[in-house]
Amino acid sequence: MKQENQIHRLEQSEYTSTNRELIVAIQGIKGSYHHCVAQSFFGKDVKVDECLSFRDLVLSLETGKSTDGVMAIENSIAGSIIPNYAYIDEHNLVINGEFFLPIHHCLMVSPGETLETIQEVWSHPMALLQCKEFLRKYPHIKLVETSDTAAVAKQIQQQKLKGIAAIAGKPAAAIYGLDIIASDIQTITSNTTRFFMLSKHKLNHHTDTINKASLKFLTDHKRGSLATVLNVMSDCKLNLTKIQSLPVIDKPWKYAFFVDVTFDSYQDFGKALSILEIMALELKVLGEYKNMNP
């Protein structure tokens, strides 16, 4: 844990050393998991722009309403949030960092409510899915999908709702004065979400701290094209940690590949890029940053 904290401080210092005022766009409201990541990465007092959707988050960055953004990109159980790859690519957002957040779902209610008085559970569909085994124990409870976990907690507080429970993280219960009646109700305990730190501009990371990168590339539509690119990465001592394909909208049956690679030497990464720029039909560096995978 001590080493992880040192890495975190190193990453954060590169954001704050520019003396710029940080306003971080998050998907959701205060108390959401995105808000938790923003506070963990940028500091407890960071200013946030609460966005109802990932599209709103992107617009916040594009219009200059926010300087940076926190965007979930994949979950260890549910997999990739594929539309977010397209948002990053199409809007030329820069990945300046990553953060892995262990997810601990809690069932929370207005003070005085109990499991016996709950008639409905409201939450984001992903949270409901990740807690399905716990919820199956209470077949009388109706499940209602919403856009944000913390927003439900806030709604319960403001409207003094009875018979309604929210699934969200502990910070939401603390912020909105709700009682937690069941903790860690996610089906799989090792549930982690990976987030990207985004902006419209690349930060001047020190190359000796960079050991991970996210790339997008296209290959010829012929046998062995993808394998050839992956072999170049391997020959240049890059470790492929993630690969995701998305269709190219204006080119039927062509696919773009989004990959994450780690490396011990930035020079090895640079060598791979110089070769891939020649081999690939299109190559785009989405971000270079510090590997935070625990």
N, C-alpha and C positions, 0 to 999 in steps of 0.2 A: 504493500500500500504506500509506503514511503516513496518508492521509486515512481509510482504512478503520479503521486502528488507533485513530485519534482518535474515530471514531464508536463503536467497540467500547467504549472506556473510558468514554464518556459514558453509554452504555446500562448498563454494568455498575455505574457509580457510583450509579445510581438504585436498584439492588437492594441495594447494600451500605450506602448512607447511612442506612438505617433502623435499623441496628445489630441487626438480627434475625439469628438463626442460620439459615443456609441449609442445607437438606437437599434435594437435588435428585433426584427420581425419574427413572430412565432405563430405557429398554427394552433389556435385555441386561445384561452385566456389565462390569467394568473392562476396558478395552481395546477395547470396542465403539465403533462410530461415535457412538452417543449419548453415551458417556462422553467421547469426544474433544470433542464440542460443549459438554458441560457444563463441561469444563476450560477450553475456549477462551473461553466466555462468562462464567462465574462465577469462574474462577481455578483454578489447578492443584491447590490443596489443598481444593477443594470436597468436602463429604461427599455421597455418593450412596446412594440406595436402589436396589439392583439388582432389576429387575422382569422376570419371564419373558415377559410379554405387555403389550400396550398396555392391556388391561383392568386388569391388576394395577397399571399405572402410574396409571391414573385412580383406582383404589381407594386407592392410597397418598396421593394428594392429598386425597381425600374424607375419609379417616380422620384426616388430620393427621400421618401418619407422615412425610410430606415437606412442605416449604413451597412448592416449585416443581417443575416437571417439564419435561423435554425430550422432545418428540414429533416424529418425522418426519411430514411432511404430504405431500410430493411429491418426485418424482425427475425430473430433466431427461430421462431415457430412458423410465422406466416409467410416468410420470404420477402422478396423485393416489393417495394411500392413502385411499380413500373412507370406510372405516369410522371413520377418525379424525375426520373432520368430524362424524359423528354423535356420537361420544364427547364432543367439545368442546361441542356444542350441548345434548345431553341431560343432561349433568352440570354445565352452567352454568360451564364453565371459562373463564378469562379469558386471552386472548392478550396478553402483555405485551412480546413481542419476537419476533424471527425471526433465523435464522442460516443461511447458505448454506455447506455443507461440500463441497469437491471430494472425490470418492471415488476412492481409489487402492487397488485390490484387489491383494493379494499372495498368492502360494502359499507356505505355510509348513509345515515338517515338523520332526520330532524331529531333533536333531543327528545327522549321518551319513547321513540319508536323501537320496535323489536322485529325479529324475523317473523314472528307470528302475525304482526299487523301489516306487513308489507304485501301489497297487491301487485305492484309493478316494479321492475328494475329498468332504469334508463341508463344508457351509456352508448359510447361509440361502438359500431358493429364489431370492430376488431377486439375490443375489450370483452364484449359479450361472448365472442367466439373463444377467446382464451380462457374464459371462466365457465365453459359449458358443463364440465363435470360437476362443479359445485352447484350450479343452477339447476341441474337435473334432479337434485335432491328435493327441490321445491317446485313440483309440476304445476301448482296452483298459481305461481307467480308469472305474470305476463312480461315478456321481454320487449322493450321499446328501443329502437335504434335512434341515436341522435348524432350530431356533428362533432361533439367534443365532450370529453369526460368531465373536465372541471366545470364546464358551462352548466351541466346538470346540477352539480353541487351548489353552484351559485343560484340557480333557479329554485331549488328546494329551499334555500335560505330566504331568498327574497319573497317568495310566494307562500312561505310557511306550509309547504306541501306535506300532507299526511298520506301514509300508505305508499309512498314512493321512495325508492332507494336509488342511489347512484353508485356506479362502479368507477372509481378514480384512485389516484394516489393519495398517500397520507397528507401531503401538503395542501391538497384541496380541502380536506376535512378541517385542517387547522385554520385556513384562511376564511372559510365560510361557516365555521362554528357548528359542524355536524359531528355526530357520534359515529365512530367506527364500530360496527357490530360483528364484523368478520374480516380478518386480515389475511393477506397472502392467499387469496382464493383462486389464483390462476392455476390451471390444470398442471402445467409443467413449471416447476420452480425455477429452472434455469432459463428464464424468459428475458431476453435482452434486445433492446432496439438500438440500432446504429443511426446516428444523426450526422448530417453534414453541416459545417459552418460555411455559409455562403456570402458572397458580396459581388458587386459589379467589377471589382478591381482586384488584381493579384497583389497579395502582400509580399514584401521583400523578406521572405524567410531566409535564414542562413542555410546555405546548402549542406552544411555539416549536421543540421538537425532534420533534414528531409530524408525520409527513407520509405515513402509510400507515394503512389500517384494513381490518379484515375484518368483513363484514356478512352477515347472513342475512335473506332476505325471501321472502314469499309474495305472489303476484299473483292477480287474478281469472283464472278459466279462460275467457278470451275473447281474441279476436284483438287483437293489438297491446298487450296488457297489459305484457309484458316489455319491448317496445321503448319504451314510454312511460317506464318506470322508468329504462332506460338513457339515454334522452334527457335526463332530469332530471340524471343524473350528469354527462353531457357539458356541459349548459348551465351547471352549477355548477362547471365546470372540474376535474372529477374524471377521472382517467385509469384506466380499467378494465384491470387487469393479470391478472385471473384470474376465471373464472366456472365454477362446478361445480353441477350439479343433483343432488338426491337426492329419491327419492319420500317423500311424507309417509305414514308407516305406517298411520295410522288414517283417512286420507282417500284412497281409491283414485283413481288417475290425477291426483292433485295433486302438485306438485313444489315443493320449497323450493330457493332459489338461494343459493349461498354465493359471495360475490364479494370480491375484494381491489381496493382503489382507492388510488391515490396522489394527492397534491395539494400545491400550493405554499403554500396558505394554509389554516390551520385554520378560518378564518371561512367559507371556501368550503365546507368539509366540513360545518360546522354548518348552513349554509343548506340544503345538500342533505338533511341529516337531517330538518330541520323540514318539508320538502316531502314526503319519502318516508314520514314517519310518517302523513301524511294519505292518500297514494296507495296504499301497500302494505297488503295484508290483515294482514300481520304484519311487523315490523321489529325486528331484534335486532343490537346492536353486539357483536361477539364480541371485539374488541380494537382498541386504538389504539396505534401504536408507531412506531418509527423504521424507515424503509425501508433494509434492508441489502443489497438486491439489487446485486451487483457490476456 
